[in-house]
């Protein structure tokens, strides 16, 4: 197969905006799961750790205060 002379060019993407959107989505999903009363699995120090909803909300509050 012969390659086209002018292949389509990928648009310039704003990778920082993509990363921020993914981060927001994960953050929202974690908080929604905690609001429903379910534990949340996170990766800490090379292990999976289960956080209770109360622990999730405490960390969220600490992060909010730190900002």
C-alpha positions as CSV (number, residue, x, y, z in Angstrom):
1,X,0.0,0.0,0.0
2,X,1.3,3.5,-0.8
3,X,1.1,6.1,1.9
4,X,-0.8,9.3,0.9
5,X,1.3,12.3,0.0
6,X,-0.5,14.5,2.6
7,X,-1.5,12.3,5.6
8,X,-4.1,13.8,7.9
9,X,-2.5,15.8,10.8
10,X,-3.5,15.2,14.4
11,X,-4.9,18.3,15.9
12,X,-2.9,19.9,18.7
13,X,-4.4,18.7,21.9
14,X,-4.4,20.4,25.3
15,X,-3.0,17.6,27.4
16,X,-3.2,19.6,30.6
17,X,-6.9,20.1,30.1
18,X,-7.4,16.4,29.3
19,X,-5.5,15.4,32.5
20,X,-7.5,17.9,34.5
21,X,-10.8,16.5,33.2
22,X,-9.8,13.0,34.0
23,X,-8.7,14.0,37.5
24,X,-12.1,15.8,38.1
25,X,-14.0,12.7,36.8
26,X,-12.1,10.4,39.1
27,X,-12.5,12.8,42.0
28,X,-16.3,13.0,41.4
29,X,-16.6,9.3,41.1
30,X,-14.8,8.7,44.4
31,X,-16.9,11.2,46.3
32,X,-20.2,9.8,44.8
33,X,-19.2,6.3,45.8
34,X,-18.5,7.6,49.4
35,X,-21.8,9.5,49.4
36,X,-23.6,6.3,48.7
37,X,-21.9,4.7,51.7
38,X,-19.5,2.4,49.9
39,X,-15.8,2.0,50.7
40,X,-13.3,3.4,48.2
41,X,-10.2,1.5,47.1
42,X,-7.1,3.6,46.7
43,X,-3.4,2.8,46.0
44,X,-1.1,3.7,48.9
45,X,2.5,2.8,49.4
46,X,2.4,0.0,46.9
47,X,-0.8,-1.6,48.3
48,X,-4.6,-1.3,47.8
49,X,-6.2,0.3,50.8
50,X,-9.9,0.5,51.5
51,X,-11.1,3.8,52.8
52,X,-14.4,4.2,54.6
53,X,-16.7,7.0,53.4
54,X,-15.8,9.0,56.6
55,X,-12.1,8.7,55.7
56,X,-12.8,9.9,52.2
57,X,-14.7,12.9,53.4
58,X,-12.0,13.7,56.0
59,X,-9.3,13.6,53.3
60,X,-11.4,15.7,51.0
61,X,-11.8,18.3,53.8
62,X,-8.1,18.3,54.5
63,X,-7.3,18.8,50.8
64,X,-9.8,21.6,50.5
65,X,-8.3,23.4,53.5
66,X,-4.8,22.9,52.2
67,X,-5.7,24.7,48.9
